[in-house]
Amino acid sequence: MKQRIENLLATVFGGIFLLLSAVVTVETLSRKLFNISLQGADELGGYALAVGSTIAFSLALMGRNHIRVDVFHEHFPRRLQAILNWLAIVTLALFGAFIAWIAFKVIGDTLQYGSTAQTPWATPLIWPQSVWYVGLVVFALVAFGYAVHATRLLLSGHIDILNHDFQPKSAKDELKEELDDLALRQSAEQQGAQT
């Protein structure tokens, strides 16, 4: 399930920025070759950044890539590490819910005032803000699901599993991921060369 959600979010994230790169390419070529502008690439870039960042929040959480200051973390006893790991994911879930709540108020204000972008397209802001809001809600839900899982592990005494699933990535973990990815790419290249 986790892998499917990660793949879906990564695909949407990549699709957004591939589409944006195509728009920017067309905009650049049309300006240089025909002296014509679409007058909206920068607006779309802002929307892509806003939506892409909310997707990246969830992807970073699922991949344990959020930055945590962990200078002393590995020197603490296992139980204290588990409590800190639990506290980190619970506070992140609360923060995600808070952001989603604030964004909901922004959406309400946009609807109430009928806000539009101050650009040549005058895009009704409810459209990009709705997509942005969905990304924030997804992040809040993912964080909440992780917090529930961590709470169950803590209450049932599965300290080692909690630490394994929620501790910050060590340099060794990151190096292992990179080496595994390199081996996978090399294997694919070798198979491609043989066929």
GROMACS elastic network, one bead per residue, 0.5 to 0.9 nm:
[ bonds ]
;  ai    aj funct       b0    kb
    1     4     6  0.51539   500
    1     5     6  0.63068   500
    1     6     6  0.86182   500
    2     5     6  0.52436   500
    2     6     6  0.61288   500
    2     7     6  0.85708   500
    2    62     6  0.77443   500
    3     6     6  0.50376   500
    3     7     6  0.60239   500
    3     8     6  0.85201   500
    4     7     6  0.50834   500
    4     8     6  0.60808   500
    4     9     6  0.85643   500
    5     8     6  0.50876   500
    5     9     6  0.60965   500
    5    10     6  0.84344   500
    5    59     6  0.89875   500
    6     9     6  0.52089   500
    6    10     6  0.59603   500
    6    11     6  0.84390   500
    6    58     6  0.82852   500
    6    59     6  0.63287   500
    6    62     6  0.73116   500
    6    63     6  0.86489   500
    7    10     6  0.50916   500
    7    11     6  0.59852   500
    7    12     6  0.85834   500
    8    11     6  0.51301   500
    8    12     6  0.62324   500
    8    13     6  0.85322   500
    9    12     6  0.51623   500
    9    13     6  0.60077   500
    9    14     6  0.85127   500
    9    55     6  0.63828   500
    9    56     6  0.82283   500
    9    58     6  0.80809   500
    9    59     6  0.71086   500
   10    14     6  0.59978   500
   10    15     6  0.83919   500
   10    55     6  0.79028   500
   10    56     6  0.82496   500
   10    59     6  0.73519   500
   11    14     6  0.51248   500
   11    15     6  0.59354   500
   11    16     6  0.85482   500
   12    16     6  0.61344   500
   12    17     6  0.87936   500
   12    52     6  0.85296   500
   12    55     6  0.82645   500
   13    16     6  0.53412   500
   13    17     6  0.66462   500
   13    18     6  0.87680   500
   13    48     6  0.89340   500
   13    51     6  0.83483   500
   13    52     6  0.57260   500
   13    53     6  0.87531   500
   13    55     6  0.65637   500
   13    56     6  0.76172   500
   14    17     6  0.53755   500
   14    18     6  0.60606   500
   14    19     6  0.85279   500
   14    52     6  0.86802   500
   15    18     6  0.50546   500
   15    19     6  0.60011   500
   15    20     6  0.84268   500
   16    19     6  0.52801   500
   16    20     6  0.61733   500
   16    21     6  0.86860   500
   16    48     6  0.63509   500
   16    51     6  0.85196   500
   16    52     6  0.72651   500
   17    21     6  0.59887   500
   17    22     6  0.85096   500
   17    45     6  0.86799   500
   17    48     6  0.69114   500
   17    49     6  0.86258   500
   17    52     6  0.80182   500
   18    21     6  0.50740   500
   18    22     6  0.62817   500
   18    23     6  0.87451   500
   19    22     6  0.51183   500
   19    23     6  0.63350   500
   19    24     6  0.86961   500
   20    23     6  0.50755   500
   20    24     6  0.61344   500
   20    25     6  0.85116   500
   20    41     6  0.77257   500
   20    44     6  0.70867   500
   20    45     6  0.65985   500
   20    48     6  0.72479   500
   21    24     6  0.50624   500
   21    25     6  0.60330   500
   21    26     6  0.85951   500
   22    25     6  0.50492   500
   22    26     6  0.61972   500
   22    27     6  0.85084   500
   23    26     6  0.51579   500
   23    27     6  0.60157   500
   23    28     6  0.85323   500
   23    38     6  0.89208   500
   23    40     6  0.89494   500
   23    41     6  0.63866   500
   23    44     6  0.85493   500
   24    28     6  0.60021   500
   24    29     6  0.85090   500
   24    41     6  0.58600   500
   24    42     6  0.83558   500
   24    45     6  0.86095   500
   25    28     6  0.51438   500
   25    29     6  0.60935   500
   25    30     6  0.84314   500
   26    29     6  0.51860   500
   26    30     6  0.59127   500
   26    31     6  0.84486   500
   26    38     6  0.85299   500
   27    30     6  0.52372   500
   27    31     6  0.61441   500
   27    32     6  0.86476   500
   27    36     6  0.81237   500
   27    37     6  0.60896   500
   27    38     6  0.60232   500
   27    39     6  0.81186   500
   27    40     6  0.86110   500
   27    41     6  0.68522   500
   28    31     6  0.52250   500
   28    32     6  0.61733   500
   28    33     6  0.84796   500
   28    37     6  0.80997   500
   29    32     6  0.51499   500
   29    33     6  0.57438   500
   29    34     6  0.77235   500
   29    35     6  0.88085   500
   29    36     6  0.89562   500
   30    33     6  0.53558   500
   30    34     6  0.51864   500
   30    35     6  0.61981   500
   30    36     6  0.54285   500
   30    37     6  0.63472   500
   30    38     6  0.80812   500
   31    34     6  0.56998   500
   31    37     6  0.55279   500
   31    38     6  0.85702   500
   32    35     6  0.57924   500
   32    36     6  0.80368   500
   33    36     6  0.81073   500
   34    37     6  0.86390   500
   36    39     6  0.88718   500
   37    40     6  0.82183   500
   38    41     6  0.69786   500
   39    42     6  0.76851   500
   39    43     6  0.82489   500
   39   119     6  0.82848   500
   39   120     6  0.67037   500
   39   121     6  0.77568   500
   40    43     6  0.50741   500
   40    44     6  0.61612   500
   40    45     6  0.84651   500
   40   119     6  0.77225   500
   40   120     6  0.73897   500
   40   121     6  0.69358   500
   41    44     6  0.51187   500
   41    45     6  0.60100   500
   41    46     6  0.87129   500
   42    46     6  0.63448   500
   42    47     6  0.87895   500
   43    46     6  0.52489   500
   43    47     6  0.65000   500
   43    48     6  0.86975   500
   43   117     6  0.85464   500
   43   119     6  0.74540   500
   43   121     6  0.87297   500
   44    47     6  0.50710   500
   44    48     6  0.60179   500
   44    49     6  0.85219   500
   45    48     6  0.50188   500
   45    49     6  0.60972   500
   45    50     6  0.86192   500
   46    49     6  0.51350   500
   46    50     6  0.62341   500
   46    51     6  0.86804   500
   47    50     6  0.51266   500
   47    51     6  0.61330   500
   47    52     6  0.82314   500
   47   128     6  0.62613   500
   47   129     6  0.83607   500
   47   132     6  0.81558   500
   48    51     6  0.52648   500
   48    52     6  0.56070   500
   48    53     6  0.82153   500
   48   128     6  0.88544   500
   49    52     6  0.50585   500
   49    53     6  0.58845   500
   49    54     6  0.86560   500
   50    53     6  0.54092   500
   50    54     6  0.66563   500
   50   128     6  0.86391   500
   50   129     6  0.87297   500
   50   132     6  0.63516   500
   51    54     6  0.53499   500
   51    55     6  0.65044   500
   51    56     6  0.87057   500
   51   128     6  0.79363   500
   51   129     6  0.85060   500
   51   131     6  0.66086   500
   51   133     6  0.83327   500
   51   134     6  0.88025   500
   51   135     6  0.65561   500
   51   136     6  0.87048   500
   52    55     6  0.51378   500
   52    56     6  0.60712   500
   52    57     6  0.87161   500
   52   132     6  0.83789   500
   52   135     6  0.83087   500
   53    57     6  0.62528   500
   53    58     6  0.89986   500
   53   132     6  0.88304   500
   53   135     6  0.84506   500
   54    57     6  0.51620   500
   54    58     6  0.69697   500
   54    59     6  0.89802   500
   54   132     6  0.67957   500
   54   133     6  0.83920   500
   54   134     6  0.85848   500
   54   136     6  0.55562   500
   54   137     6  0.89161   500
   54   138     6  0.83696   500
   54   139     6  0.70332   500
   55    58     6  0.54706   500
   55    59     6  0.63952   500
   55    60     6  0.86895   500
   55   132     6  0.88775   500
   55   135     6  0.56642   500
   55   136     6  0.77588   500
   55   138     6  0.80229   500
   55   139     6  0.73480   500
   56    60     6  0.58642   500
   56    61     6  0.83879   500
   56   139     6  0.88935   500
   57    60     6  0.52663   500
   57    61     6  0.62380   500
   57    62     6  0.87502   500
   57    66     6  0.82347   500
   57   135     6  0.86545   500
   57   136     6  0.82879   500
   57   139     6  0.63345   500
   58    61     6  0.50772   500
   58    62     6  0.61673   500
   58    63     6  0.85439   500
   58   135     6  0.83301   500
   58   136     6  0.86046   500
   58   138     6  0.72147   500
   58   140     6  0.83364   500
   58   142     6  0.67551   500
   58   143     6  0.78093   500
   59    62     6  0.51729   500
   59    63     6  0.60811   500
   59    64     6  0.84356   500
   59    65     6  0.81690   500
   59   139     6  0.86359   500
   60    63     6  0.51271   500
   60    64     6  0.58897   500
   60    66     6  0.56667   500
   61    64     6  0.50486   500
   61    65     6  0.61185   500
   61    66     6  0.61150   500
   61   139     6  0.83487   500
   61   142     6  0.80864   500
   61   143     6  0.74078   500
   62    65     6  0.76899   500
   62   142     6  0.80718   500
   62   143     6  0.87647   500
   62   146     6  0.88046   500
   63    66     6  0.82251   500
   64    67     6  0.85243   500
   64   165     6  0.84933   500
   64   166     6  0.72981   500
   64   167     6  0.80757   500
   64   168     6  0.67112   500
   64   169     6  0.66836   500
   65    68     6  0.88109   500
   65   168     6  0.78165   500
   65   169     6  0.73296   500
   66   168     6  0.80912   500
   67    70     6  0.89110   500
   67   168     6  0.78109   500
   68    88     6  0.87979   500
   68   168     6  0.65605   500
   69    72     6  0.82865   500
   69    73     6  0.81882   500
   69   168     6  0.85336   500
   70    74     6  0.72415   500
   70   168     6  0.70645   500
   70   170     6  0.89408   500
   71    74     6  0.73987   500
   71    75     6  0.83737   500
   72    75     6  0.54106   500
   72    76     6  0.67632   500
   73    76     6  0.55887   500
   73    77     6  0.87462   500
   73    80     6  0.87477   500
   73    81     6  0.64082   500
   73    84     6  0.83968   500
   73   167     6  0.86874   500
   73   168     6  0.86618   500
   74    77     6  0.79744   500
   74    78     6  0.84824   500
   74    81     6  0.74396   500
   75    78     6  0.88475   500
   75    81     6  0.87160   500
   76    79     6  0.81751   500
   76    80     6  0.62079   500
   76    81     6  0.60644   500
   77    80     6  0.54077   500
   77    81     6  0.62323   500
   77    82     6  0.87203   500
   78    81     6  0.50190   500
   78    82     6  0.61706   500
   78    83     6  0.87378   500
   78   159     6  0.71958   500
   78   160     6  0.75386   500
   78   163     6  0.77048   500
   79    82     6  0.50210   500
   79    83     6  0.63080   500
   79    84     6  0.86784   500
   79   159     6  0.65047   500
   79   160     6  0.86709   500
   79   163     6  0.88169   500
   80    83     6  0.50475   500
   80    84     6  0.61491   500
   80    85     6  0.84875   500
   81    84     6  0.51212   500
   81    85     6  0.60212   500
   81    86     6  0.84933   500
   81   159     6  0.86852   500
   81   163     6  0.67988   500
   81   167     6  0.77154   500
   82    85     6  0.50210   500
   82    86     6  0.60280   500
   82    87     6  0.84395   500
   82   154     6  0.73427   500
   82   159     6  0.58949   500
   82   160     6  0.77901   500
   82   162     6  0.61617   500
   82   163     6  0.53790   500
   82   166     6  0.82434   500
   82   167     6  0.78843   500
   83    86     6  0.50468   500
   83    87     6  0.59981   500
   83    88     6  0.85148   500
   83   154     6  0.76707   500
   83   159     6  0.87701   500
   83   163     6  0.89503   500
   84    88     6  0.60337   500
   84    89     6  0.87430   500
   84   167     6  0.86151   500
   85    88     6  0.50922   500
   85    89     6  0.64423   500
   85    90     6  0.86513   500
   85   150     6  0.82948   500
   85   162     6  0.75459   500
   85   163     6  0.67262   500
   85   166     6  0.57084   500
   85   167     6  0.56965   500
   85   168     6  0.81775   500
   86    89     6  0.54257   500
   86    90     6  0.61250   500
   86    91     6  0.85637   500
   86   147     6  0.72518   500
   86   150     6  0.58449   500
   86   151     6  0.67659   500
   86   154     6  0.74170   500
   86   162     6  0.76965   500
   86   163     6  0.86455   500
   86   166     6  0.74636   500
   86   167     6  0.89383   500
   87    90     6  0.51652   500
   87    91     6  0.60061   500
   87    92     6  0.84087   500
   87   147     6  0.87884   500
   88    91     6  0.53735   500
   88    92     6  0.61239   500
   88    93     6  0.86657   500
   88   147     6  0.89257   500
   88   166     6  0.85748   500
   89    93     6  0.61159   500
   89    94     6  0.86247   500
   89   143     6  0.70288   500
   89   144     6  0.83658   500
   89   146     6  0.69765   500
   89   147     6  0.54776   500
   89   150     6  0.75907   500
   89   166     6  0.76137   500
   90    93     6  0.50594   500
   90    94     6  0.62489   500
   90    95     6  0.85797   500
   90   143     6  0.78336   500
   90   144     6  0.75406   500
   90   146     6  0.81957   500
   90   147     6  0.50704   500
   90   148     6  0.82111   500
   90   150     6  0.82251   500
   90   151     6  0.83301   500
   91    95     6  0.60464   500
   91    96     6  0.85007   500
   91   147     6  0.85937   500
   92    96     6  0.60688   500
   92    97     6  0.86046   500
   92   140     6  0.85413   500
   92   143     6  0.66538   500
   92   144     6  0.84480   500
   92   147     6  0.83683   500
   93    97     6  0.62096   500
   93    98     6  0.85602   500
   93   139     6  0.85039   500
   93   140     6  0.60265   500
   93   141     6  0.79198   500
   93   142     6  0.81003   500
   93   144     6  0.50383   500
   93   145     6  0.84277   500
   93   146     6  0.80208   500
   93   147     6  0.64918   500
   94    97     6  0.50993   500
   94    98     6  0.61322   500
   94    99     6  0.86546   500
   94   140     6  0.79473   500
   94   143     6  0.82903   500
   94   144     6  0.78050   500
   95    99     6  0.61656   500
   95   100     6  0.85842   500
   95   140     6  0.79617   500
   96    99     6  0.51816   500
   96   100     6  0.61958   500
   96   101     6  0.85953   500
   96   136     6  0.72544   500
   96   137     6  0.77747   500
   96   139     6  0.64842   500
   96   141     6  0.80583   500
   96   143     6  0.69493   500
   96   144     6  0.81966   500
   97   100     6  0.50859   500
   97   101     6  0.61085   500
   97   102     6  0.86820   500
   97   136     6  0.85115   500
   97   137     6  0.76253   500
   97   139     6  0.85966   500
   97   140     6  0.52292   500
   97   141     6  0.80280   500
   97   143     6  0.86876   500
   97   144     6  0.82086   500
   98   101     6  0.50578   500
   98   102     6  0.62442   500
   98   103     6  0.85586   500
   98   140     6  0.85127   500
   99   102     6  0.51332   500
   99   103     6  0.60573   500
   99   104     6  0.85314   500
   99   136     6  0.71921   500
   99   137     6  0.85956   500
   99   140     6  0.81197   500
  100   103     6  0.50044   500
  100   104     6  0.61221   500
  100   105     6  0.87901   500
  100   133     6  0.69181   500
  100   134     6  0.87215   500
  100   136     6  0.55994   500
  100   137     6  0.56613   500
  100   139     6  0.86564   500
  100   140     6  0.68833   500
  101   104     6  0.50610   500
  101   105     6  0.65890   500
  101   106     6  0.88868   500
  101   137     6  0.88516   500
  102   105     6  0.51548   500
  102   106     6  0.64439   500
  102   107     6  0.88206   500
  103   107     6  0.62265   500
  103   108     6  0.85969   500
  103   129     6  0.85206   500
  103   132     6  0.86172   500
  103   133     6  0.62223   500
  103   136     6  0.79427   500
  104   107     6  0.50474   500
  104   108     6  0.62517   500
  104   109     6  0.87423   500
  104   133     6  0.71628   500
  105   109     6  0.62653   500
  105   110     6  0.86196   500
  106   109     6  0.51182   500
  106   110     6  0.61728   500
  106   111     6  0.86636   500
  106   129     6  0.84020   500
  107   110     6  0.50251   500
  107   111     6  0.62225   500
  107   112     6  0.85636   500
  107   125     6  0.87721   500
  107   126     6  0.67461   500
  107   129     6  0.67328   500
  107   130     6  0.71740   500
  107   133     6  0.79423   500
  108   111     6  0.51764   500
  108   112     6  0.60777   500
  108   113     6  0.86458   500
  109   113     6  0.60699   500
  109   114     6  0.81289   500
  109   115     6  0.81971   500
  110   113     6  0.54064   500
  110   114     6  0.55781   500
  110   115     6  0.51604   500
  110   116     6  0.82993   500
  110   124     6  0.87290   500
  110   125     6  0.67995   500
  110   126     6  0.62311   500
  110   129     6  0.85603   500
  111   114     6  0.50804   500
  111   115     6  0.70212   500
  111   125     6  0.86325   500
  111   126     6  0.67070   500
  112   115     6  0.80418   500
  113   116     6  0.89850   500
  114   124     6  0.71855   500
  114   125     6  0.79243   500
  114   126     6  0.80060   500
  115   123     6  0.86414   500
  115   124     6  0.61013   500
  115   125     6  0.57873   500
  115   126     6  0.75035   500
  116   119     6  0.84419   500
  116   121     6  0.89895   500
  116   122     6  0.53833   500
  116   123     6  0.52890   500
  116   125     6  0.50193   500
  116   126     6  0.80124   500
  117   120     6  0.83166   500
  117   121     6  0.74771   500
  117   123     6  0.51581   500
  117   124     6  0.63625   500
  117   125     6  0.60483   500
  118   121     6  0.80227   500
  118   122     6  0.58134   500
  118   123     6  0.80559   500
  119   122     6  0.51912   500
  119   123     6  0.75498   500
  120   123     6  0.83869   500
  121   124     6  0.89535   500
  122   125     6  0.84889   500
  123   126     6  0.84976   500
  123   127     6  0.78965   500
  123   128     6  0.86174   500
  124   127     6  0.62414   500
  124   128     6  0.80952   500
  125   128     6  0.57785   500
  125   129     6  0.59143   500
  125   130     6  0.82939   500
  126   129     6  0.50939   500
  126   130     6  0.57091   500
  126   131     6  0.86446   500
  127   130     6  0.53255   500
  127   131     6  0.67132   500
  127   132     6  0.88143   500
  128   131     6  0.52898   500
  128   132     6  0.61698   500
  128   133     6  0.85545   500
  129   133     6  0.59060   500
  129   134     6  0.85361   500
  130   134     6  0.62066   500
  130   135     6  0.87067   500
  131   134     6  0.51081   500
  131   135     6  0.64083   500
  131   136     6  0.88146   500
  132   135     6  0.51983   500
  132   136     6  0.64459   500
  132   137     6  0.88112   500
  133   136     6  0.50431   500
  133   137     6  0.61795   500
  133   138     6  0.85869   500
  134   137     6  0.50437   500
  134   138     6  0.61278   500
  134   139     6  0.86148   500
  135   138     6  0.51068   500
  135   139     6  0.62807   500
  135   140     6  0.87015   500
  136   139     6  0.50497   500
  136   140     6  0.61931   500
  136   141     6  0.86276   500
  137   141     6  0.60743   500
  137   142     6  0.85157   500
  138   141     6  0.51011   500
  138   142     6  0.60831   500
  138   143     6  0.84931   500
  139   142     6  0.51575   500
  139   143     6  0.60589   500
  139   144     6  0.84465   500
  140   143     6  0.51365   500
  140   144     6  0.59941   500
  140   145     6  0.85816   500
  141   145     6  0.60881   500
  141   146     6  0.85639   500
  142   145     6  0.51162   500
  142   146     6  0.62407   500
  142   147     6  0.85979   500
  143   146     6  0.50877   500
  143   147     6  0.60836   500
  143   148     6  0.86515   500
  144   148     6  0.61816   500
  144   149     6  0.85921   500
  145   148     6  0.51855   500
  145   149     6  0.62482   500
  145   150     6  0.86474   500
  146   149     6  0.50334   500
  146   150     6  0.60861   500
  146   151     6  0.85229   500
  146   166     6  0.88911   500
  147   150     6  0.50494   500
  147   151     6  0.60374   500
  147   152     6  0.86001   500
  148   151     6  0.50750   500
  148   152     6  0.62376   500
  148   153     6  0.86762   500
  149   152     6  0.52111   500
  149   153     6  0.63052   500
  149   154     6  0.86947   500
  149   162     6  0.87407   500
  150   153     6  0.50685   500
  150   154     6  0.61198   500
  150   155     6  0.86038   500
  150   162     6  0.61693   500
  150   165     6  0.83924   500
  150   166     6  0.77379   500
  151   154     6  0.50593   500
  151   155     6  0.60577   500
  151   156     6  0.84408   500
  151   162     6  0.88448   500
  152   155     6  0.52288   500
  152   156     6  0.59964   500
  152   157     6  0.84941   500
  152   158     6  0.85072   500
  153   156     6  0.52555   500
  153   157     6  0.61424   500
  153   158     6  0.50433   500
  153   159     6  0.68432   500
  153   161     6  0.72310   500
  153   162     6  0.58727   500
  154   157     6  0.52325   500
  154   158     6  0.60182   500
  154   159     6  0.62193   500
  154   162     6  0.68212   500
  155   158     6  0.77425   500
  156   159     6  0.84317   500
  157   160     6  0.85998   500
  157   162     6  0.89047   500
  158   161     6  0.55338   500
  158   162     6  0.62344   500
  158   163     6  0.87302   500
  159   162     6  0.50738   500
  159   163     6  0.61108   500
  159   164     6  0.85209   500
  160   163     6  0.51055   500
  160   164     6  0.60359   500
  160   165     6  0.85877   500
  161   165     6  0.60409   500
  161   166     6  0.84019   500
  162   165     6  0.52856   500
  162   166     6  0.58883   500
  162   167     6  0.77059   500
  163   166     6  0.53608   500
  163   167     6  0.50963   500
  163   168     6  0.88165   500
  164   167     6  0.59982   500
  164   168     6  0.89583   500
  165   168     6  0.89188   500
  166   169     6  0.86246   500
  167   170     6  0.85637   500
  169   172     6  0.79080   500
  169   173     6  0.57508   500
  169   174     6  0.66178   500
  170   173     6  0.50948   500
  170   174     6  0.64116   500
  170   175     6  0.86108   500
  171   174     6  0.51531   500
  171   175     6  0.60780   500
  171   176     6  0.85464   500
  172   175     6  0.50468   500
  172   176     6  0.60492   500
  172   177     6  0.86003   500
  173   176     6  0.51317   500
  173   177     6  0.62572   500
  173   178     6  0.87283   500
  174   177     6  0.51193   500
  174   178     6  0.62792   500
  174   179     6  0.86642   500
  175   178     6  0.51318   500
  175   179     6  0.61307   500
  175   180     6  0.85356   500
  176   179     6  0.50999   500
  176   180     6  0.60120   500
  176   181     6  0.84748   500
  177   180     6  0.51280   500
  177   181     6  0.60847   500
  177   182     6  0.85426   500
  178   181     6  0.50592   500
  178   182     6  0.60813   500
  178   183     6  0.85880   500
  179   183     6  0.61029   500
  179   184     6  0.85412   500
  180   183     6  0.51137   500
  180   184     6  0.61756   500
  180   185     6  0.86990   500
  181   184     6  0.50454   500
  181   185     6  0.62266   500
  181   186     6  0.86128   500
  182   185     6  0.51403   500
  182   186     6  0.61054   500
  182   187     6  0.85007   500
  183   186     6  0.51003   500
  183   187     6  0.60402   500
  183   188     6  0.85854   500
  184   187     6  0.51239   500
  184   188     6  0.62401   500
  184   189     6  0.86706   500
  185   188     6  0.50856   500
  185   189     6  0.61679   500
  185   190     6  0.86410   500
  186   189     6  0.50046   500
  186   190     6  0.61399   500
  186   191     6  0.86034   500
  187   190     6  0.51300   500
  187   191     6  0.62189   500
  187   192     6  0.85683   500
  188   191     6  0.51305   500
  188   192     6  0.60979   500
  188   193     6  0.85890   500
  189   192     6  0.50012   500
  189   193     6  0.61039   500
  189   194     6  0.86412   500
  190   193     6  0.50473   500
  190   194     6  0.62184   500
  190   195     6  0.88250   500
  191   194     6  0.51540   500
  191   195     6  0.64446   500
  192   195     6  0.54004   500
